[in-house]
Structure formats: structure tokens, C-alpha cells
């Protein structure tokens, strides 16, 4: 589920869904608003997968959660 294999396409893996989420984090946003913005994509099949993907991005230090908002980590 995290990485693609012969039964899971890249776009449906956690890595693929993370690649779908990151470009859409252009400004700090609440989790509920981000979910409402992204749930229309067929790759994000459930809220659970959405949250697991956010966990994965957080562990990779690509996003941060501060004051109730999710934002991208600036890697300058």
C-alpha cells in the first residue's frame, strides 16, 4: 500500500497519493478543508487512506501541523 507493486498502481499507493496532495498544499489549511478539496480524486479512496498519507508525509518531514493547520515544510 505504501509503494506500488503488481496489484497496486503508483497513483493509488501512499507515495502516489502523497504526490497528489503535496502540490495542493500552497497555503496552510485545516485537515477538514484539505479533505473536502481532495476527496473528489479517485486515487484517494477513503478518509483513512487520506490520513495515512498525511502521516506518511509527516514522517518524511514534508508537511507540518501547527495551530490546527497543515502546511508544507519549507526545505530551502
N, CA, C and O atoms as a GROMACS GRO file, in nm:
protein
  304
    1UNK      N    1   0.081  -0.120   0.000
    1UNK     CA    2   0.000   0.000   0.000
    1UNK      C    3   0.086   0.126   0.000
    1UNK      O    4   0.048   0.227  -0.060
    2UNK      N    5   0.201   0.122   0.066
    2UNK     CA    6   0.287   0.240   0.068
    2UNK      C    7   0.352   0.260  -0.068
    2UNK      O    8   0.353   0.371  -0.122
    3UNK      N    9   0.406   0.153  -0.122
    3UNK     CA   10   0.470   0.165  -0.252
    3UNK      C   11   0.396   0.077  -0.352
    3UNK      O   12   0.328  -0.018  -0.313
    4UNK      N   13   0.408   0.108  -0.479
    4UNK     CA   14   0.337   0.030  -0.580
    4UNK      C   15   0.394  -0.111  -0.591
    4UNK      O   16   0.511  -0.136  -0.560
    5UNK      N   17   0.310  -0.202  -0.636
    5UNK     CA   18   0.354  -0.338  -0.667
    5UNK      C   19   0.271  -0.388  -0.784
    5UNK      O   20   0.209  -0.308  -0.855
    6UNK      N   21   0.269  -0.518  -0.807
    6UNK     CA   22   0.199  -0.566  -0.926
    6UNK      C   23   0.047  -0.554  -0.915
    6UNK      O   24  -0.022  -0.562  -1.017
    7UNK      N   25  -0.006  -0.536  -0.794
    7UNK     CA   26  -0.151  -0.519  -0.780
    7UNK      C   27  -0.193  -0.376  -0.746
    7UNK      O   28  -0.311  -0.342  -0.756
    8UNK      N   29  -0.098  -0.292  -0.704
    8UNK     CA   30  -0.130  -0.153  -0.668
    8UNK      C   31  -0.054  -0.060  -0.763
    8UNK      O   32   0.069  -0.061  -0.767
    9UNK      N   33  -0.129   0.020  -0.839
    9UNK     CA   34  -0.066   0.118  -0.928
    9UNK      C   35   0.001   0.229  -0.846
    9UNK      O   36  -0.038   0.255  -0.732
   10UNK      N   37   0.098   0.293  -0.905
   10UNK     CA   38   0.168   0.403  -0.837
   10UNK      C   39   0.070   0.510  -0.791
   10UNK      O   40   0.082   0.559  -0.678
   11UNK      N   41  -0.025   0.547  -0.873
   11UNK     CA   42  -0.118   0.655  -0.838
   11UNK      C   43  -0.206   0.620  -0.718
   11UNK      O   44  -0.255   0.711  -0.651
   12UNK      N   45  -0.226   0.492  -0.689
   12UNK     CA   46  -0.309   0.450  -0.576
   12UNK      C   47  -0.227   0.417  -0.451
   12UNK      O   48  -0.284   0.393  -0.345
   13UNK      N   49  -0.096   0.416  -0.463
   13UNK     CA   50  -0.010   0.388  -0.347
   13UNK      C   51  -0.001   0.513  -0.260
   13UNK      O   52  -0.037   0.623  -0.303
   14UNK      N   53   0.047   0.497  -0.138
   14UNK     CA   54   0.062   0.611  -0.046
   14UNK      C   55   0.159   0.713  -0.105
   14UNK      O   56   0.138   0.834  -0.089
   15UNK      N   57   0.262   0.667  -0.170
   15UNK     CA   58   0.358   0.758  -0.234
   15UNK      C   59   0.289   0.838  -0.344
   15UNK      O   60   0.310   0.959  -0.356
   16UNK      N   61   0.208   0.771  -0.423
   16UNK     CA   62   0.136   0.839  -0.532
   16UNK      C   63   0.033   0.938  -0.480
   16UNK      O   64   0.021   1.048  -0.534
   17UNK      N   65  -0.040   0.901  -0.376
   17UNK     CA   66  -0.139   0.991  -0.318
   17UNK      C   67  -0.068   1.110  -0.252
   17UNK      O   68  -0.118   1.222  -0.258
   18UNK      N   69   0.047   1.085  -0.190
   18UNK     CA   70   0.126   1.195  -0.134
   18UNK      C   71   0.169   1.293  -0.241
   18UNK      O   72   0.170   1.414  -0.219
   19UNK      N   73   0.205   1.240  -0.356
   19UNK     CA   74   0.243   1.326  -0.469
   19UNK      C   75   0.124   1.405  -0.521
   19UNK      O   76   0.141   1.511  -0.582
   20UNK      N   77   0.005   1.356  -0.498
   20UNK     CA   78  -0.117   1.428  -0.536
   20UNK      C   79  -0.148   1.538  -0.435
   20UNK      O   80  -0.196   1.645  -0.472
   21UNK      N   81  -0.122   1.511  -0.308
   21UNK     CA   82  -0.154   1.607  -0.201
   21UNK      C   83  -0.055   1.723  -0.195
   21UNK      O   84  -0.096   1.839  -0.185
   22UNK      N   85   0.073   1.695  -0.200
   22UNK     CA   86   0.175   1.798  -0.178
   22UNK      C   87   0.161   1.923  -0.267
   22UNK      O   88   0.170   2.034  -0.215
   23UNK      N   89   0.140   1.909  -0.397
   23UNK     CA   90   0.129   2.032  -0.478
   23UNK      C   91   0.006   2.117  -0.444
   23UNK      O   92   0.002   2.236  -0.477
   24UNK      N   93  -0.092   2.058  -0.379
   24UNK     CA   94  -0.214   2.130  -0.345
   24UNK      C   95  -0.206   2.198  -0.208
   24UNK      O   96  -0.300   2.265  -0.166
   25UNK      N   97  -0.094   2.182  -0.140
   25UNK     CA   98  -0.072   2.250  -0.012
   25UNK      C   99   0.005   2.380  -0.038
   25UNK      O  100   0.121   2.392   0.000
   26UNK      N  101  -0.060   2.474  -0.100
   26UNK     CA  102   0.005   2.600  -0.134
   26UNK      C  103  -0.002   2.701  -0.019
   26UNK      O  104   0.071   2.800  -0.019
   27UNK      N  105  -0.089   2.676   0.076
   27UNK     CA  106  -0.104   2.763   0.193
   27UNK      C  107  -0.150   2.676   0.310
   27UNK      O  108  -0.207   2.570   0.288
   28UNK      N  109  -0.128   2.719   0.435
   28UNK     CA  110  -0.174   2.642   0.550
   28UNK      C  111  -0.326   2.625   0.547
   28UNK      O  112  -0.399   2.721   0.521
   29UNK      N  113  -0.372   2.503   0.576
   29UNK     CA  114  -0.514   2.472   0.562
   29UNK      C  115  -0.555   2.370   0.670
   29UNK      O  116  -0.474   2.284   0.705
   30UNK      N  117  -0.677   2.379   0.722
   30UNK     CA  118  -0.723   2.278   0.817
   30UNK      C  119  -0.740   2.142   0.749
   30UNK      O  120  -0.763   2.135   0.628
   31UNK      N  121  -0.729   2.035   0.827
   31UNK     CA  122  -0.742   1.900   0.772
   31UNK      C  123  -0.876   1.881   0.702
   31UNK      O  124  -0.882   1.826   0.593
   32UNK      N  125  -0.983   1.926   0.765
   32UNK     CA  126  -1.117   1.908   0.707
   32UNK      C  127  -1.131   1.979   0.572
   32UNK      O  128  -1.193   1.925   0.480
   33UNK      N  129  -1.074   2.097   0.560
   33UNK     CA  130  -1.081   2.170   0.434
   33UNK      C  131  -0.997   2.101   0.326
   33UNK      O  132  -1.038   2.095   0.210
   34UNK      N  133  -0.881   2.050   0.365
   34UNK     CA  134  -0.798   1.977   0.270
   34UNK      C  135  -0.869   1.851   0.222
   34UNK      O  136  -0.865   1.819   0.104
   35UNK      N  137  -0.934   1.779   0.315
   35UNK     CA  138  -1.010   1.660   0.278
   35UNK      C  139  -1.122   1.696   0.179
   35UNK      O  140  -1.139   1.627   0.079
   36UNK      N  141  -1.197   1.801   0.208
   36UNK     CA  142  -1.305   1.842   0.118
   36UNK      C  143  -1.253   1.880  -0.020
   36UNK      O  144  -1.321   1.860  -0.121
   37UNK      N  145  -1.134   1.933  -0.025
   37UNK     CA  146  -1.072   1.973  -0.150
   37UNK      C  147  -1.023   1.852  -0.231
   37UNK      O  148  -1.024   1.855  -0.354
   38UNK      N  149  -0.982   1.744  -0.162
   38UNK     CA  150  -0.917   1.632  -0.229
   38UNK      C  151  -1.002   1.506  -0.242
   38UNK      O  152  -0.964   1.417  -0.319
   39UNK      N  153  -1.112   1.495  -0.172
   39UNK     CA  154  -1.189   1.370  -0.174
   39UNK      C  155  -1.250   1.337  -0.310
   39UNK      O  156  -1.296   1.224  -0.331
   40UNK      N  157  -1.251   1.431  -0.400
   40UNK     CA  158  -1.306   1.406  -0.534
   40UNK      C  159  -1.212   1.320  -0.621
   40UNK      O  160  -1.256   1.265  -0.722
   41UNK      N  161  -1.085   1.309  -0.582
   41UNK     CA  162  -0.990   1.231  -0.661
   41UNK      C  163  -1.010   1.082  -0.638
   41UNK      O  164  -1.021   1.038  -0.524
   42UNK      N  165  -1.015   1.006  -0.744
   42UNK     CA  166  -1.041   0.862  -0.734
   42UNK      C  167  -0.927   0.788  -0.664
   42UNK      O  168  -0.950   0.680  -0.608
   43UNK      N  169  -0.806   0.842  -0.665
   43UNK     CA  170  -0.691   0.777  -0.600
   43UNK      C  171  -0.704   0.778  -0.448
   43UNK      O  172  -0.654   0.688  -0.380
   44UNK      N  173  -0.771   0.879  -0.395
   44UNK     CA  174  -0.793   0.887  -0.250
   44UNK      C  175  -0.927   0.819  -0.224
   44UNK      O  176  -1.032   0.882  -0.231
   45UNK      N  177  -0.921   0.692  -0.196
   45UNK     CA  178  -1.042   0.610  -0.190
   45UNK      C  179  -1.119   0.622  -0.059
   45UNK      O  180  -1.236   0.585  -0.053
   46UNK      N  181  -1.055   0.673   0.046
   46UNK     CA  182  -1.123   0.685   0.175
   46UNK      C  183  -1.053   0.789   0.262
   46UNK      O  184  -0.939   0.829   0.235
   47UNK      N  185  -1.123   0.831   0.367
   47UNK     CA  186  -1.064   0.924   0.461
   47UNK      C  187  -0.946   0.859   0.533
   47UNK      O  188  -0.847   0.925   0.565
   48UNK      N  189  -0.958   0.729   0.558
   48UNK     CA  190  -0.849   0.656   0.624
   48UNK      C  191  -0.720   0.662   0.541
   48UNK      O  192  -0.612   0.685   0.596
   49UNK      N  193  -0.731   0.640   0.412
   49UNK     CA  194  -0.613   0.647   0.325
   49UNK      C  195  -0.556   0.789   0.322
   49UNK      O  196  -0.434   0.807   0.318
   50UNK      N  197  -0.644   0.887   0.324
   50UNK     CA  198  -0.602   1.027   0.328
   50UNK      C  199  -0.520   1.054   0.454
   50UNK      O  200  -0.414   1.116   0.446
   51UNK      N  201  -0.567   1.008   0.569
   51UNK     CA  202  -0.498   1.030   0.696
   51UNK      C  203  -0.366   0.954   0.700
   51UNK      O  204  -0.265   1.007   0.746
   52UNK      N  205  -0.366   0.830   0.652
   52UNK     CA  206  -0.242   0.752   0.649
   52UNK      C  207  -0.138   0.821   0.560
   52UNK      O  208  -0.019   0.822   0.592
   53UNK      N  209  -0.183   0.878   0.450
   53UNK     CA  210  -0.092   0.951   0.362
   53UNK      C  211  -0.036   1.075   0.431
   53UNK      O  212   0.082   1.105   0.418
   54UNK      N  213  -0.121   1.146   0.505
   54UNK     CA  214  -0.073   1.262   0.581
   54UNK      C  215   0.029   1.218   0.686
   54UNK      O  216   0.130   1.286   0.707
   55UNK      N  217   0.004   1.106   0.752
   55UNK     CA  218   0.101   1.052   0.848
   55UNK      C  219   0.234   1.023   0.781
   55UNK      O  220   0.340   1.057   0.834
   56UNK      N  221   0.228   0.961   0.664
   56UNK     CA  222   0.350   0.928   0.588
   56UNK      C  223   0.426   1.055   0.551
   56UNK      O  224   0.548   1.060   0.566
   57UNK      N  225   0.356   1.156   0.502
   57UNK     CA  226   0.420   1.282   0.464
   57UNK      C  227   0.481   1.351   0.586
   57UNK      O  228   0.587   1.412   0.576
   58UNK      N  229   0.414   1.342   0.701
   58UNK     CA  230   0.466   1.400   0.824
   58UNK      C  231   0.594   1.328   0.867
   58UNK      O  232   0.691   1.392   0.906
   59UNK      N  233   0.593   1.194   0.860
   59UNK     CA  234   0.712   1.117   0.899
   59UNK      C  235   0.829   1.145   0.806
   59UNK      O  236   0.945   1.136   0.847
   60UNK      N  237   0.801   1.178   0.682
   60UNK     CA  238   0.907   1.212   0.586
   60UNK      C  239   0.948   1.359   0.597
   60UNK      O  240   1.031   1.406   0.519
   61UNK      N  241   0.889   1.431   0.694
   61UNK     CA  242   0.918   1.573   0.718
   61UNK      C  243   0.887   1.659   0.595
   61UNK      O  244   0.961   1.752   0.563
   62UNK      N  245   0.777   1.628   0.528
   62UNK     CA  246   0.735   1.706   0.413
   62UNK      C  247   0.619   1.799   0.446
   62UNK      O  248   0.597   1.898   0.375
   63UNK      N  249   0.545   1.768   0.553
   63UNK     CA  250   0.438   1.856   0.599
   63UNK      C  251   0.452   1.875   0.750
   63UNK      O  252   0.520   1.798   0.818
   64UNK      N  253   0.387   1.980   0.800
   64UNK     CA  254   0.384   2.003   0.944
   64UNK      C  255   0.244   2.043   0.986
   64UNK      O  256   0.166   2.095   0.906
   65UNK      N  257   0.212   2.018   1.112
   65UNK     CA  258   0.083   2.051   1.169
   65UNK      C  259   0.106   2.150   1.282
   65UNK      O  260   0.168   2.116   1.383
   66UNK      N  261   0.058   2.271   1.264
   66UNK     CA  262   0.083   2.376   1.363
   66UNK      C  263  -0.040   2.466   1.372
   66UNK      O  264  -0.093   2.511   1.271
   67UNK      N  265  -0.085   2.491   1.494
   67UNK     CA  266  -0.201   2.576   1.520
   67UNK      C  267  -0.325   2.530   1.444
   67UNK      O  268  -0.404   2.612   1.398
   68UNK      N  269  -0.342   2.398   1.430
   68UNK     CA  270  -0.461   2.343   1.365
   68UNK      C  271  -0.456   2.345   1.213
   68UNK      O  272  -0.556   2.316   1.148
   69UNK      N  273  -0.341   2.378   1.156
   69UNK     CA  274  -0.328   2.388   1.010
   69UNK      C  275  -0.216   2.298   0.959
   69UNK      O  276  -0.113   2.282   1.024
   70UNK      N  277  -0.239   2.239   0.843
   70UNK     CA  278  -0.136   2.160   0.777
   70UNK      C  279  -0.070   2.249   0.672
   70UNK      O  280  -0.137   2.321   0.598
   71UNK      N  281   0.063   2.242   0.667
   71UNK     CA  282   0.135   2.318   0.564
   71UNK      C  283   0.258   2.238   0.520
   71UNK      O  284   0.303   2.148   0.591
   72UNK      N  285   0.310   2.273   0.406
   72UNK     CA  286   0.433   2.210   0.357
   72UNK      C  287   0.552   2.261   0.436
   72UNK      O  288   0.554   2.377   0.478
   73UNK      N  289   0.649   2.176   0.455
   73UNK     CA  290   0.774   2.216   0.519
   73UNK      C  291   0.860   2.283   0.413
   73UNK      O  292   0.876   2.231   0.303
   74UNK      N  293   0.912   2.397   0.447
   74UNK     CA  294   0.999   2.468   0.351
   74UNK      C  295   1.140   2.412   0.363
   74UNK      O  296   1.204   2.425   0.468
   75UNK      N  297   1.189   2.353   0.258
   75UNK     CA  298   1.325   2.295   0.254
   75UNK      C  299   1.414   2.384   0.168
   75UNK      O  300   1.443   2.350   0.053
   76UNK      N  301   1.455   2.494   0.223
   76UNK     CA  302   1.538   2.588   0.146
   76UNK      C  303   1.683   2.549   0.149
   76UNK      O  304   1.767   2.617   0.090
   0.00000   0.00000   0.00000
